[in-house]
Amino acid sequence: MGSVRAQATMGATAVVAAALVAAGLAVVLLLRASLGGQTGLRAEVTAREVASQLAAGTSYAALDLPDGDEHPVQVVGEDGRVRAASEDLRAIDGTGSREVRPSSVPGPGGSGSDDDSDDDDPGRGEVSGDDPHLSTGRATVEDHTATYRFAAVEVTTPAGETVTVYAGADLAAARDAVGTVVRSMLAGLPLLLAVVAAVTWLVTRRALRPVEAVRAELAEITVAGDLARRVPVPDSRDEVAELAATTNETLAALESSVARQRGFVADASHELRSPIASLRTQLEVAAAHPELLDVDGLVDDVVRLQHLAADLLLLARIDAGDRPPARRLALAGPVREEVRRRAAGRVPVEASFEDDPLVMGVPGRLARVAGNLLDNAARHADRAVRLVLREEDGTAVLRICDDGPGVPPADRERIFERFVRLDDARSRDEGGAGLGLAIARDLVRAHGGTLTVGEAPEGGALFEVRLPVAGPA
């Protein structure tokens, strides 16, 4: 396909060439028609001048005929015989006469006809006012043969004879003019197309120069792997500047994503190291001293490791854009199931289902949200955890609160970050990896909702989930 610059140059040149050819053809046709009309008009003027002499009674022999080279004239009677002709006229084609020179030159009424029955003939001593008949033919004057435009004008002499005056005008000048114009166009067209191609090439190169700068910078970024670099943004307020700005925004988002991914991998490696190291230590001790094997401790470490791996896998799926198909469901169902599973926990859950709102979602993931929030509340509560589900103004609202130490206002957003645990403020934070709240917020956002934290009436933390209610089926 070639470069964009070459394609633009070829396209612009082809369009201009087509336009110039069409315009040139139109100009040539109009010029030919105009010059042909002027030639016919000159022939008509000459024919009417001769016809006026005949209408005034001038004899055929006494007619003042123009120069035969420029305007050959032939006067033909109704019988087809030539009454008069220009001097030195040797041959003529286009008048319909069988003769070239008059065989005899009678007077205006010498061989005329008195038959005035033809209504189309002009009256005695009159020239026809109708438009002349125009034709193209050839005439030879002396030894020169040329093409002429003939005009035929009827006239009736005072003696009553109706004749037709044929006068010609040379077409050579018109054809030479048209030929000159055509040759000039053909000579100038390549030069003009070369100028168009050169200008288009230069303009396109200038317009694409910022694009080349962006491409080169992106290539260097790819080679160096430095996502902190940015492509140059031109000062022009055009599409190229918008492209460069969008590219920088993409690089910034990519840099943030890579940094987040690297931090996630580092944190995950750190979190996995502890249970794996504990398992290895216990197994090494058990290998050396079987009587010291702590099976319960091994099971706890394996379960913790299993939960952590499951959480990491879920976060990876969320980051990859995994979206299972959602369906309409009553939110109270999965929430009740999570409450029931924790009925025998350390802290009882006081659940109040005031409404049963319908939402569009994935049952397993909504249950995971409720379960993570309940586990977090139970881990930090002193005596009780309260849960309320209701519908408010077309929104499903799930509130879970505890009577623990609560969350300081400065940390109410930070606790939703991955691997963040407020150990000092929440002393019972044991066994968690700091992923539960991050997973819960990501799942809620994937369902088009929000998850916030505030202060409960009992002084603990109040987590509030808001999800849009599904419309009619």
SVG drawing of the C-alpha trace seen along z (x, -y; Angstrom):
<svg xmlns="http://www.w3.org/2000/svg" viewBox="-50 -48 66 87">
<polyline fill="none" stroke="black" stroke-width="0.4" points="0.0,0.0 3.0,-2.4 3.2,-5.2 0.4,-7.5 2.3,-10.4 2.6,-8.5 -1.0,-7.5 -2.1,-11.1 0.1,-12.5 -1.1,-9.9 -4.8,-10.4 -4.6,-14.2 -2.8,-14.1 -5.3,-11.7 -8.2,-13.8 -6.7,-17.0 -5.8,-15.3 -9.4,-14.0 -10.8,-17.5 -8.4,-19.2 -9.2,-16.8 -12.9,-17.2 -12.6,-21.0 -10.3,-21.1 -12.7,-18.9 -15.5,-21.2 -13.5,-24.3 -12.5,-22.8 -16.1,-21.9 -17.4,-25.3 -14.6,-27.0 -15.3,-24.9 -19.0,-25.6 -18.4,-29.3 -15.9,-29.6 -18.1,-27.5 -21.1,-29.8 -19.0,-32.9 -17.9,-31.3 -21.5,-30.5 -22.5,-34.1 -19.8,-35.5 -21.1,-33.3 -24.7,-34.4 -23.7,-38.1 -21.9,-37.6 -24.8,-35.6 -27.3,-38.3 -25.1,-41.1 -25.1,-39.3 -28.9,-38.5 -29.6,-42.2 -27.9,-43.2 -30.1,-40.7 -33.2,-42.0 -32.3,-45.5 -32.2,-44.4 -28.5,-44.0 -27.8,-41.6 -25.8,-38.4 -22.9,-39.7 -22.8,-43.0 -22.8,-41.4 -20.1,-42.7 -18.8,-39.4 -16.2,-39.1 -12.8,-37.6 -13.2,-33.9 -10.4,-32.8 -12.2,-34.1 -15.8,-33.9 -16.6,-31.8 -20.1,-32.6 -22.3,-30.8 -25.8,-31.8 -28.0,-28.8 -31.4,-28.9 -34.4,-26.7 -33.5,-24.5 -30.1,-23.8 -28.2,-25.8 -25.5,-28.3 -26.4,-31.9 -23.2,-33.5 -20.1,-32.4 -16.9,-33.9 -14.0,-34.6 -11.4,-31.8 -13.8,-29.3 -12.8,-25.9 -14.7,-23.4 -17.3,-23.4 -19.0,-20.8 -21.8,-21.6 -24.2,-23.8 -26.1,-21.0 -25.4,-22.5 -24.4,-20.3 -22.2,-23.1 -19.4,-25.3 -19.4,-28.2 -22.5,-29.7 -23.0,-28.5 -24.7,-31.8 -25.3,-35.0 -28.8,-36.2 -30.3,-39.3 -32.2,-39.2 -35.4,-38.2 -33.9,-36.8 -34.8,-33.2 -36.9,-33.7 -40.1,-32.2 -43.3,-34.1 -44.8,-31.3 -45.5,-32.9 -47.5,-29.9 -44.8,-28.8 -45.7,-30.4 -42.3,-29.7 -40.4,-31.8 -39.8,-35.5 -41.8,-38.2 -40.4,-40.0 -37.4,-42.1 -37.2,-40.5 -34.6,-38.5 -35.9,-35.5 -36.1,-36.4 -35.8,-32.7 -32.7,-31.4 -30.3,-30.3 -29.5,-26.7 -25.9,-26.0 -23.7,-23.2 -20.1,-22.3 -18.3,-21.6 -15.1,-22.1 -14.2,-24.6 -11.3,-25.0 -10.3,-28.6 -7.5,-28.7 -5.3,-25.9 -6.2,-26.1 -8.7,-23.7 -10.2,-24.4 -13.1,-23.5 -15.8,-26.2 -19.0,-26.8 -21.8,-27.6 -24.9,-29.7 -27.8,-29.4 -30.1,-32.5 -33.1,-32.6 -33.9,-35.8 -36.5,-36.7 -35.3,-39.2 -37.6,-42.0 -38.2,-39.9 -39.7,-37.2 -36.9,-34.6 -36.1,-32.9 -32.5,-31.9 -30.4,-30.7 -27.2,-32.5 -24.5,-30.2 -21.7,-32.0 -18.9,-30.3 -16.5,-31.3 -13.2,-29.5 -13.1,-27.1 -9.3,-27.0 -8.9,-29.9 -11.4,-28.3 -9.8,-24.9 -6.3,-26.4 -7.5,-28.2 -9.0,-25.1 -5.8,-23.1 -3.7,-25.8 -5.7,-25.6 -5.6,-21.8 -1.8,-21.8 -1.4,-24.3 -3.4,-22.3 -1.6,-19.1 1.7,-20.9 0.7,-22.5 -1.1,-19.5 2.0,-17.5 3.7,-20.6 0.6,-21.5 0.2,-17.9 3.9,-17.9 3.4,-21.1 0.3,-19.6 2.2,-16.4 5.1,-18.3 3.0,-20.6 0.9,-17.7 4.0,-15.7 5.5,-18.6 2.3,-19.5 1.6,-15.9 5.2,-15.5 4.7,-18.6 1.4,-17.4 2.7,-13.9 5.9,-15.1 4.3,-15.1 2.9,-11.6 6.4,-10.4 7.7,-12.0 5.0,-10.2 5.8,-6.9 9.6,-7.3 9.0,-8.1 6.7,-5.1 9.3,-2.9 11.9,-4.1 9.5,-3.6 8.9,-0.1 12.6,0.7 13.5,-1.0 10.4,0.2 10.2,-3.2 6.5,-3.9 7.3,-7.2 8.2,-8.8 5.6,-10.7 5.2,-11.4 5.6,-15.1 2.3,-16.9 2.4,-19.5 1.2,-23.0 -1.4,-22.7 -5.0,-22.1 -5.8,-19.4 -6.4,-15.7 -2.7,-14.9 -2.4,-16.9 -5.5,-15.0 -3.9,-11.7 -0.7,-12.6 -2.6,-13.7 -4.7,-10.5 -1.5,-8.5 0.0,-10.1 -3.2,-9.4 -2.9,-5.8 0.7,-5.6 -0.2,-7.1 -3.0,-4.6 -0.6,-1.8 2.1,-3.0 -0.4,-3.1 -1.7,0.4 1.9,1.9 2.8,0.2 -0.3,1.6 0.4,5.0 3.9,5.0 2.8,4.0 0.2,6.6 2.7,9.3 5.1,8.1 2.4,8.0 1.1,11.4 4.6,12.9 5.0,11.4 1.7,12.8 2.3,16.2 5.8,16.4 4.6,16.6 2.2,19.5 4.5,21.4 7.5,20.8 5.3,21.9 4.3,25.1 7.9,25.9 9.1,25.3 6.4,27.6 7.1,30.3 10.8,30.2 10.2,30.4 7.8,33.3 10.3,35.0 13.0,34.8 10.6,35.3 7.4,37.0 6.0,36.7 6.0,32.9 3.8,32.8 1.0,30.2 -1.7,31.4 -4.2,28.7 -1.6,26.0 -0.8,27.5 -4.5,27.6 -4.9,24.0 -1.9,22.9 -3.2,24.8 -6.7,23.4 -5.2,19.9 -3.1,20.5 -6.0,21.9 -8.2,18.8 -5.4,16.5 -4.9,18.3 -8.6,18.1 -8.6,14.4 -5.7,13.7 -7.3,15.7 -10.5,13.7 -8.7,10.4 -6.8,11.5 -10.1,12.3 -11.6,9.0 -8.5,7.1 -8.8,9.1 -12.3,7.9 -14.0,11.2 -17.8,10.5 -20.0,13.6 -23.5,13.1 -25.8,11.3 -29.4,12.2 -32.3,10.8 -32.3,12.1 -33.7,11.2 -30.8,9.9 -32.1,11.2 -31.4,14.8 -27.6,14.8 -27.4,12.5 -29.5,14.8 -27.3,17.7 -24.2,15.9 -25.9,15.0 -26.9,18.6 -23.3,19.8 -22.1,17.6 -24.8,18.5 -22.4,20.4 -19.6,17.8 -17.9,15.9 -20.2,12.9 -23.9,13.3 -25.4,11.5 -28.6,9.6 -30.2,9.5 -33.2,7.4 -34.6,7.9 -37.0,5.0 -37.3,5.5 -36.2,8.0 -35.0,5.8 -34.4,7.2 -31.0,6.5 -29.1,7.6 -26.1,9.5 -24.1,12.7 -25.4,14.6 -22.0,16.0 -20.2,12.7 -22.9,10.8 -22.8,13.5 -19.0,13.0 -19.6,9.3 -21.9,10.0 -19.6,12.7 -16.5,10.5 -18.2,7.7 -19.7,10.0 -16.3,11.6 -14.7,8.2 -17.4,7.0 -17.2,10.2 -13.4,10.0 -13.5,6.5 -16.8,6.6 -17.0,6.9 -20.4,8.4 -22.7,8.1 -22.9,7.5 -26.0,6.0 -27.2,6.3 -30.1,4.4 -31.3,4.9 -33.9,2.4 -34.8,0.6 -34.5,-3.2 -35.6,-5.3 -34.9,-2.6 -31.7,-1.5 -30.9,1.7 -29.1,0.8 -27.2,3.3 -25.8,2.0 -23.4,4.1 -22.1,2.6 -20.2,3.7 -19.5,2.4 -15.8,2.5 -13.2,-0.3 -14.3,-1.6 -12.3,-3.1 -10.5,-6.5 -11.8,-9.0 -8.3,-9.3 -8.2,-5.6 -11.7,-5.1 -10.5,-5.0 -7.2,-3.3 -8.8,-0.2 -10.2,0.7 -6.7,0.9 -5.2,4.4 -3.1,5.9 -3.9,3.0 -4.6,3.9 -5.1,1.4 -3.5,3.6 -3.0,0.9 -6.5,-0.5 -8.2,2.9 -6.3,5.2 -8.3,8.3 -7.2,8.2 -5.8,11.7 -5.6,14.1 -6.7,11.7 -4.5,10.8 -6.1,7.4 -7.9,8.5 -11.5,8.9 -12.6,5.3 -10.7,4.7 -12.5,7.7 -15.8,6.5 -15.5,3.0 -14.3,4.3 -17.3,6.7 -19.7,4.0 -18.3,1.6 -18.6,4.4 -22.3,4.5 -22.7,0.7 -22.9,0.0 -20.9,-1.7 -19.3,-0.5 -18.5,-3.1 -17.6,-3.0 -18.7,-5.3 -19.4,-5.3 -22.0,-3.0 -24.4,-4.2 -22.6,-1.8 -19.3,-3.5 -17.9,-0.8 -17.6,-0.7 -20.7,-0.9 -20.3,0.5 -23.0,-0.5 -23.5,1.2 -25.8,-0.5 -26.9,1.4 -29.3,0.2 -32.6,2.0 -33.5,4.0 -36.3,2.6 -39.4,4.6 -38.6,7.8"/>
</svg>
